[in-house]
Amino acid sequence: MFTGIVEEVGRVQRLWQIDGGWQLRVAAASVLADVQLGHSIAINGTCLTVTEFNSESFTVGLSPETLRCTNLGDLLPAAEVNLERSLAANGRIGGHFVQGHVDGTGVIAKKQAEGDSLWLTIEAAPDLLRLIVPKGYVAIDGTSLTVVDVTSTYFTFMLVAYTQTHITLPRKPAGDRVNIEVDILGKYVKSLVAEVRHDTGIN
């Protein structure tokens, strides 16, 4: 479990294929403070297991499903990524409950400054947009954000000045893919409604 509060921005060192699988190595500092093999670190909001580490970097394995559902396969050497360690039981929840289970990807459609804040518009598939609500939570590349508007093709949110300096989103250009994890409450409601419809025969 994560909170969507990015601890640091790391840099990709290498993404490579070995023995039919993929490995990703990321240079980092803060998230390595108490790391152990098997620990979970979210990279761009994707919960991944540490398989190797040293004082300057860590390595994770990527499954085919992870590559299909996220933007991690797009990463090039030196690319910036958002990093967050899994939540400690006594930790403070500064964002919202984020599982690190990416539901799909969207595309940055528009960026627009307003004062020292930054508006972002993200285009996404209808099945994701149905689970996103105005003033609700969404995690974009692992960052907990509050939704402003939602339409049939996109949703918007605003980044304050502080957040802009601590995550990768402001430096991504329009057209870049981002990872999206919708609020878990929306997924539970969708599942329960579908079950009720099935049991009652309601279409």
C-alpha positions in Angstrom: 0.0 0.0 0.0 1.2 3.5 -0.9 -0.1 7.1 -0.3 0.7 8.8 -3.6 3.2 11.2 -2.0 6.3 10.9 -4.1 9.5 10.6 -2.0 12.0 11.3 -4.7 12.6 11.4 -8.4 14.9 8.7 -9.6 16.6 8.1 -13.0 16.5 5.0 -15.1 19.9 3.4 -15.6 18.9 0.4 -17.7 15.9 -1.5 -19.0 16.9 -4.8 -20.5 15.6 -8.3 -21.3 17.1 -11.4 -19.8 15.9 -15.1 -19.8 12.6 -14.1 -21.3 11.9 -11.5 -18.7 12.6 -7.8 -18.2 14.7 -6.0 -15.6 14.7 -2.3 -14.7 17.5 -0.6 -12.7 16.9 2.9 -11.2 19.3 5.2 -9.6 18.0 6.5 -6.3 18.9 7.8 -2.8 16.1 8.3 -0.3 14.2 5.1 -1.0 17.3 3.1 -0.5 17.7 4.2 3.2 16.2 1.0 4.6 15.6 -1.2 1.5 15.8 -5.0 1.7 15.4 -7.7 -0.9 11.7 -8.3 -1.5 10.6 -4.8 -0.4 8.1 -3.0 -2.5 8.9 0.3 -4.3 6.4 2.1 -6.5 7.9 3.3 -9.8 5.6 5.7 -11.6 2.8 4.3 -9.4 3.6 0.7 -10.2 4.2 -1.6 -7.2 7.4 -3.6 -7.9 9.6 -5.9 -5.9 13.3 -5.1 -5.3 15.5 -8.0 -6.6 18.9 -6.3 -6.3 20.2 -3.1 -4.8 23.4 -1.3 -3.8 24.1 2.1 -2.2 23.1 4.0 -5.4 20.5 2.0 -7.3 18.0 -0.9 -7.2 16.6 -3.4 -9.7 13.1 -4.8 -10.1 11.6 -7.4 -12.5 8.8 -6.5 -14.9 6.2 -9.1 -15.9 4.5 -9.1 -19.3 1.3 -7.9 -17.7 3.1 -4.9 -16.1 4.5 -3.9 -19.5 1.1 -4.2 -21.1 -0.7 -2.1 -18.4 1.8 0.6 -17.7 4.2 3.1 -19.3 7.3 1.4 -17.9 8.2 -0.2 -21.2 8.6 3.3 -22.7 11.4 4.3 -20.3 14.8 5.2 -21.8 18.1 5.6 -19.9 18.2 8.8 -17.8 14.4 9.1 -17.9 13.0 10.5 -14.6 10.6 8.3 -12.6 8.5 9.0 -9.4 9.5 6.7 -6.5 7.7 5.9 -3.2 8.4 3.1 -0.7 5.5 1.1 0.6 3.6 2.6 3.5 4.8 1.6 7.0 2.0 0.6 9.4 2.8 3.7 11.6 3.2 6.1 8.7 1.2 9.2 8.0 -1.2 9.1 5.0 -0.6 12.4 3.2 -2.4 11.5 0.0 -4.9 8.6 -0.4 -4.7 4.8 -0.3 -2.8 3.8 -3.5 -2.3 0.1 -4.2 0.3 0.5 -6.9 -1.9 -1.6 -9.2 -2.1 0.5 -12.4 -5.5 0.3 -14.1 -4.3 1.6 -17.4 -2.6 4.5 -19.1 -3.7 7.9 -20.4 -2.1 10.6 -22.5 -1.2 14.2 -21.6 -3.4 16.2 -23.9 -2.8 19.7 -22.6 -0.7 21.7 -20.1 -1.6 25.3 -19.2 -0.2 27.6 -16.5 -2.4 29.6 -14.2 -0.3 31.8 -11.9 2.3 29.5 -10.3 0.0 26.5 -10.7 -0.2 24.1 -13.7 -3.4 22.6 -15.3 -3.1 19.2 -16.9 -5.6 17.5 -19.1 -5.3 13.7 -19.4 -7.2 11.8 -22.1 -8.1 8.2 -21.1 -10.3 5.3 -22.1 -14.1 5.4 -21.2 -13.8 2.4 -18.8 -11.3 4.4 -16.7 -13.1 7.7 -16.9 -16.3 6.1 -15.6 -14.4 5.5 -12.3 -13.1 9.0 -12.0 -15.2 11.7 -10.3 -14.8 15.5 -9.8 -13.1 16.2 -6.5 -12.2 12.5 -6.2 -8.8 11.0 -6.0 -6.7 9.6 -8.8 -3.0 8.5 -8.9 -1.0 9.7 -12.0 2.4 8.1 -12.3 2.1 7.4 -8.6 1.2 10.9 -7.5 -2.0 11.4 -5.5 -4.1 14.1 -7.1 -7.5 15.7 -6.8 -9.6 15.6 -9.9 -11.2 18.9 -11.0 -13.3 18.0 -14.1 -14.3 14.8 -15.9 -15.8 14.5 -19.4 -16.4 11.5 -21.7 -12.8 11.8 -23.1 -10.6 13.4 -20.5 -10.1 14.6 -16.9 -8.3 17.6 -15.5 -6.3 18.4 -12.3 -4.1 21.2 -11.1 -0.5 21.0 -9.7 0.5 23.6 -7.1 4.0 25.1 -7.3 5.5 22.8 -4.6 4.2 19.6 -6.2 5.6 20.7 -9.6 9.2 20.7 -8.2 8.9 17.2 -6.6 7.4 15.0 -9.4 8.0 14.3 -13.0 4.7 15.3 -14.6 5.5 19.0 -15.2 8.5 18.0 -17.3 6.6 15.5 -19.5 5.4 16.9 -22.9 2.0 16.6 -24.3 1.6 13.2 -26.0 3.5 11.3 -23.2 1.8 8.3 -21.7 1.1 8.3 -17.9 0.0 5.5 -15.5 -3.4 5.8 -14.0 -4.8 4.2 -10.9 -8.3 5.1 -10.0 -9.6 5.3 -6.4 -10.1 1.8 -5.1 -13.6 2.8 -3.8 -14.8 3.3 -7.4 -13.6 -0.2 -8.4 -15.5 -1.8 -5.4 -18.7 0.1 -6.3 -18.4 -0.9 -9.9 -18.0 -4.6 -8.9 -20.9 -4.5 -6.5 -23.2 -2.8 -8.9 -22.3 -5.4 -11.6 -23.1 -8.2 -9.2 -26.5 -6.7 -8.2 -27.4 -6.3 -11.9 -26.4 -9.9 -12.6 -28.4 -11.2 -9.6 -31.5 -9.2 -10.4 -31.4 -9.4 -14.2 -31.1 -5.6 -14.5 -29.3 -4.4 -17.7 
